[in-house]
């Protein structure tokens, strides 16, 4: 895929992590994924660091806001036409507004919401900054996923807010945005044909995020959004993460189309590392 210079409304466009020690976190991910790291706020305790690949923005690393829980997490932001209108729509659908709409210099406008089951996510109305420019390669954002106990109830909410629909595939349920595949075809002509030749399921080209159902036997895991970074070799990435002070919590495991591992960085933020494995495409069938 070429570098992104825009996202259509309803598509996850950016991720960041807020950490007690953002500089240490940025070093970890830089060493793990080969990011170049830039401080875009010119230092200070509240500096915001950007990880880049070939000069293209990949993800952000910032400080935990005062008064917030010290446990770091990775955050997902969805591109929208209007943050204020989306917040109003989300409120009507049962969302809690965690952070009211605010301007981020001349870069864009943002807000943070929690869906009716408590999963937090951000909104991004782009101005000078569209979101991640490098995606779907080693060290870059590859997927976003919602862990939830009630996919049907979640569909009612996210359909009202973003127009997403629940797509049930042999590989598992996913979020689809009608028309997204046509946008991707504009960015990468021939993509429809390529996916058909690979044997991708019908409708997969419209997928914007995954759904990770939380089992009835898991009473402890809250609803949440997670993120996945691509990797060329998930076993090597997992081993390197442990060398750098991280912790492999699950895997590596084979999954449809992929091999994945759940990793916690040294300060505790979890992410998924995923290697594209075409020969695994039929595992769920």
C-alpha positions in Angstrom: 0.0 0.0 0.0 1.2 3.5 -0.7 1.7 6.1 2.1 -1.6 7.5 3.2 -2.4 11.2 2.9 -6.0 11.0 3.8 -8.7 8.8 5.5 -12.4 8.8 4.8 -14.7 9.4 7.7 -15.3 6.2 9.8 -11.8 4.7 9.4 -9.3 4.4 12.2 -6.5 6.8 11.3 -4.1 7.1 14.3 -2.9 5.4 17.4 -0.9 6.6 20.4 0.1 5.5 23.8 0.2 7.6 27.0 3.0 6.5 29.3 4.5 7.4 32.7 7.9 7.7 30.9 7.2 8.5 27.2 10.9 8.7 26.3 11.6 5.2 27.6 8.6 3.9 25.7 9.7 5.6 22.5 13.1 4.0 22.9 11.5 0.5 23.3 9.4 0.8 20.2 12.2 2.4 18.2 14.5 -0.5 19.1 11.7 -3.0 18.4 10.4 -1.7 15.1 13.1 0.5 13.8 11.2 3.8 14.3 12.8 7.1 14.0 11.5 9.1 16.9 10.9 12.9 16.8 9.7 15.2 19.7 7.1 17.4 18.0 6.5 19.5 21.0 10.1 20.5 21.6 10.7 18.6 24.8 9.4 19.1 28.3 7.6 16.7 30.7 4.5 16.7 28.5 6.3 16.2 25.2 4.6 14.3 22.4 6.8 11.9 20.5 6.1 10.6 17.0 7.5 7.3 15.7 8.3 7.4 12.0 9.3 5.0 9.2 11.1 6.5 6.2 10.0 9.9 7.6 6.3 8.9 7.6 4.3 9.2 10.8 3.4 5.8 12.3 2.2 6.4 16.0 2.5 8.7 18.9 3.9 8.4 22.4 2.8 10.9 25.0 2.6 11.5 28.8 -0.1 10.2 31.0 -2.3 13.2 31.9 -2.3 14.3 35.6 -5.0 12.6 37.5 -5.3 9.7 35.0 -4.7 6.1 35.9 -0.9 5.4 35.6 -1.4 2.2 33.6 -0.5 3.0 30.0 -2.6 1.8 27.1 -2.7 2.1 23.3 -5.5 4.4 22.0 -7.4 4.2 18.7 -8.6 7.4 16.9 -11.3 7.3 14.1 -11.3 9.9 11.4 -14.5 12.0 11.2 -15.8 15.0 9.3 -16.9 16.8 12.4 -15.8 15.9 16.0 -18.6 18.0 17.5 -21.4 16.4 15.4 -20.0 12.9 16.0 -19.9 13.5 19.8 -23.5 14.6 19.7 -24.5 11.5 17.7 -22.5 9.3 20.0 -24.1 10.8 23.1 -27.5 10.0 21.6 -26.4 6.4 21.0 -25.3 6.0 24.7 -21.7 7.1 24.7 -19.9 8.7 27.6 -17.7 11.7 26.7 -14.4 11.2 28.4 -12.7 14.3 26.9 -14.8 17.0 25.4 -13.9 18.3 21.9 -10.7 20.4 21.7 -8.3 21.8 19.1 -4.8 20.4 18.7 -3.0 23.4 17.4 -3.6 23.6 13.6 -3.4 19.8 13.3 -7.0 18.9 13.9 -9.7 18.6 16.5 -10.2 15.6 18.8 -12.3 14.1 21.6 -12.4 10.9 23.6 -15.5 8.8 24.0 -16.4 5.5 25.8 -19.0 3.3 24.1 -21.9 2.0 26.2 -19.8 -1.0 27.4 -16.9 1.2 28.4 -14.5 0.8 25.5 -12.7 4.1 25.0 -11.6 5.5 21.7 -10.7 8.8 20.2 -12.1 10.9 17.3 -9.9 12.9 14.9 -11.1 15.7 12.6 -8.1 16.3 10.4 -6.8 19.7 9.4 -3.0 19.8 8.8 -2.5 16.2 10.1 -4.5 13.4 8.5 -3.2 10.5 10.6 -0.7 7.7 10.1 1.1 8.0 6.8 2.8 4.5 6.9 0.5 1.5 7.6 0.3 -2.2 6.9 4.0 -3.0 7.0 6.6 -4.1 9.5 6.5 -1.7 12.5 3.4 0.1 11.4 -0.3 -0.1 12.4 -1.9 -3.1 10.8 -5.3 -3.4 12.5 -7.5 -2.1 15.3 -9.9 -4.3 17.2 -12.8 -4.0 19.6 -12.9 -6.5 22.5 -16.5 -6.8 23.5 -19.0 -9.2 25.1 -21.9 -8.1 22.9 -21.1 -7.6 19.2 -24.8 -7.1 18.3 -25.2 -4.3 20.9 -21.9 -2.8 19.8 -23.1 -2.9 16.2 -26.1 -0.8 17.1 -23.8 1.8 18.6 -21.0 1.9 16.0 -23.5 1.8 13.2 -25.2 4.9 14.6 -21.9 6.7 15.1 -19.8 5.7 12.1 -22.0 3.7 9.8 -20.2 0.5 10.4 -21.9 -2.9 10.0 -21.1 -6.3 11.5 -19.5 -8.6 8.9 -19.5 -12.2 9.9 -16.7 -14.1 8.3 -15.2 -17.6 8.8 -12.2 -15.8 10.3 -14.4 -14.1 12.8 -16.7 -11.0 13.1 -15.3 -7.7 11.7 -16.4 -4.1 11.3 -17.1 -3.1 7.7 -17.7 0.4 6.3 -19.6 0.2 3.0 -17.6 1.9 0.3 -14.2 1.7 2.0 -12.9 -0.8 -0.5 -13.7 1.6 -3.3 -11.6 4.3 -1.6 -8.7 1.8 -1.2 -9.0 0.9 -4.9 -8.5 4.6 -5.7 -5.3 4.6 -3.6 -4.1 1.3 -5.0 -5.6 0.5 -8.4 -6.1 -3.2 -8.9 -6.6 -3.9 -5.2 -10.0 -5.6 -5.7 -8.5 -8.0 -8.2 -5.5 -8.7 -6.0 -7.7 -9.6 -3.0 -9.9 -11.8 -5.1 -6.8 -13.7 -6.4 -5.6 -14.2 -2.8 -9.0 -15.7 -1.9 -10.0 -12.9 0.5 -13.6 -13.4 1.8 -16.4 -11.4 0.1 -16.7 -8.0 1.8 -13.3 -8.1 3.4 -12.0 -5.2 1.4 -14.5 -3.0 3.3 -13.2 -4.1 6.7 -12.0 -1.2 8.9 -11.5 -3.1 12.3 -11.8 -6.4 13.9 -14.1 -7.7 16.7 -12.6 -9.8 19.4 -15.5 -11.4 21.4 -14.8 -11.7 25.2 -15.9 -15.1 26.3 -18.5 -15.7 28.9 -15.9 -17.4 31.1 -13.8 -14.2 31.2 -15.3 -12.0 33.9 -12.2 -9.8 34.4 -11.4 -8.4 30.9 -13.2 -5.1 30.3 -14.4 -4.0 26.9 -11.6 -2.2 25.2 -10.0 -1.3 21.9 -6.7 -2.9 21.0 -4.1 -2.3 18.2 -2.0 -4.5 16.0 1.4 -3.7 14.5 2.7 -5.6 11.5 5.9 -7.6 11.6 7.9 -9.6 9.1 8.6 -12.3 11.7 6.4 -12.4 14.8 8.7 -14.9 16.7 11.7 -12.6 16.2 9.6 -9.6 17.3 8.4 -11.4 20.4 12.0 -12.5 21.3 13.3 -9.0 20.8 10.5 -7.4 22.9 11.6 -9.6 25.8 15.2 -8.7 25.3 14.1 -5.0 25.6 12.2 -5.5 28.8 8.8 -6.3 27.4 6.7 -9.4 28.2 5.0 -11.9 25.8 1.6 -12.6 27.2 0.2 -14.9 24.6 1.7 -16.7 21.5 3.0 -16.7 19.0 -0.1 -18.4 17.7 -1.3 -19.3 14.3 -4.5 -17.6 13.2 -6.4 -17.2 9.9 -4.1 -15.4 7.5 -1.6 -14.6 10.3 0.7 -15.6 13.2 0.2 -13.3 16.2 1.5 -12.6 19.7 0.2 -10.4 22.5 3.0 -8.3 24.0 3.2 -5.9 26.9 5.8 -3.1 26.7 8.1 -2.5 29.7 5.5 -0.1 31.2 2.6 -2.4 30.6 0.8 -1.2 27.4 -0.4 -4.2 25.4 -0.4 -4.6 21.7 -0.6 -7.4 19.2 2.2 -8.2 16.7 1.0 -9.9 13.6 2.8 -11.6 10.7 1.0 -12.1 7.4 0.9 -15.9 6.7 -1.1 -16.6 3.6 -1.0 -20.4 4.1 -3.0 -19.9 7.3 -6.0 -18.5 5.4 -8.1 -21.7 5.9 -7.5 -22.2 9.6 -11.0 -21.0 10.7 -12.9 -23.0 8.0 
